[in-house]
Amino acid sequence: TKSIGLVGRFERYSDPQQIIIATGSPDPFKTWGASFGVDTNLHEGVMWRNEFRAFWSENAVYPSESGFEDHNYSVVSALTAAF
């Protein structure tokens, strides 16, 4: 609609030598990602996006409180303005 939009994404990323993404883990960074979000147009040129993101890796490359894990989940909120 003019005020609400749904967004989704699915991706594959591979950086075996950790040139772009350095994790601190000796394992190569190869991961799958997906996200689902809702865009709300608050005013002309002003948008608010709320998004759930999930990443799954072949190896334990995501830092956590207990060391490294093979998955990562997050909720992101962003307010953007176009001039």
C-alpha positions as CSV (number, residue, x, y, z in Angstrom):
1,T,0.0,0.0,0.0
2,K,1.0,3.6,0.0
3,S,1.8,3.5,3.7
4,I,2.8,-0.1,4.5
5,G,5.2,-2.4,2.7
6,L,6.5,-5.9,3.3
7,V,10.1,-6.8,2.5
8,G,11.9,-10.1,2.4
9,R,15.4,-11.3,1.5
10,F,17.4,-14.5,1.2
11,E,21.1,-14.6,0.6
12,R,24.3,-16.6,0.5
13,Y,27.6,-15.1,1.5
14,S,31.1,-16.6,1.4
15,D,34.3,-15.1,2.7
16,P,36.6,-18.1,3.4
17,Q,39.7,-16.0,4.1
18,Q,37.7,-13.5,6.2
19,I,38.9,-10.5,4.1
20,I,35.6,-8.6,4.4
21,I,34.2,-10.1,7.6
22,A,36.7,-11.0,10.3
23,T,35.1,-13.1,13.0
24,G,38.0,-14.0,15.2
25,S,37.3,-17.7,14.6
26,P,39.8,-19.8,12.6
27,D,36.9,-21.3,10.6
28,P,35.9,-19.9,7.1
29,F,33.0,-17.5,7.0
30,K,30.3,-19.1,4.8
31,T,26.7,-18.3,5.7
32,W,23.1,-18.1,4.6
33,G,20.8,-15.2,5.6
34,A,17.2,-14.4,5.6
35,S,15.1,-11.4,6.7
36,F,11.5,-10.3,6.9
37,G,10.4,-6.7,7.6
38,V,7.7,-4.2,7.5
39,D,8.2,-0.7,6.0
40,T,6.0,2.1,7.2
41,N,5.9,5.4,5.4
42,L,5.3,8.0,8.1
43,H,5.4,11.0,5.9
44,E,6.6,11.9,2.4
45,G,10.3,11.0,2.5
46,V,10.3,9.4,5.9
47,M,10.2,5.7,6.4
48,W,10.4,3.4,9.4
49,R,11.6,-0.2,8.9
50,N,11.4,-3.0,11.4
51,E,13.1,-6.2,10.4
52,F,13.9,-9.7,11.8
53,R,17.2,-11.1,10.5
54,A,18.5,-14.7,10.8
55,F,21.9,-16.0,9.7
56,W,23.1,-19.7,9.6
57,S,26.7,-20.7,9.0
58,E,28.5,-24.0,8.2
59,N,30.9,-23.3,11.1
60,A,30.7,-21.6,14.5
61,V,31.7,-18.1,13.5
62,Y,29.3,-15.8,15.3
63,P,30.6,-14.5,18.7
64,S,28.4,-15.2,21.7
65,E,28.6,-15.0,25.4
66,S,29.6,-18.7,25.5
67,G,32.2,-18.6,22.7
68,F,31.1,-19.0,19.0
69,E,27.8,-20.3,17.5
70,D,26.7,-21.3,14.0
71,H,23.7,-19.0,14.0
72,N,22.7,-15.4,14.8
73,Y,19.3,-13.7,15.1
74,S,18.5,-10.0,15.5
75,V,15.7,-7.5,15.3
76,V,16.6,-4.2,13.6
77,S,14.7,-0.9,13.5
78,A,15.7,2.0,11.2
79,L,14.2,5.4,10.6
80,T,15.3,6.9,7.2
81,A,14.7,10.3,5.6
82,A,15.1,11.3,2.0
83,F,16.0,14.9,1.1
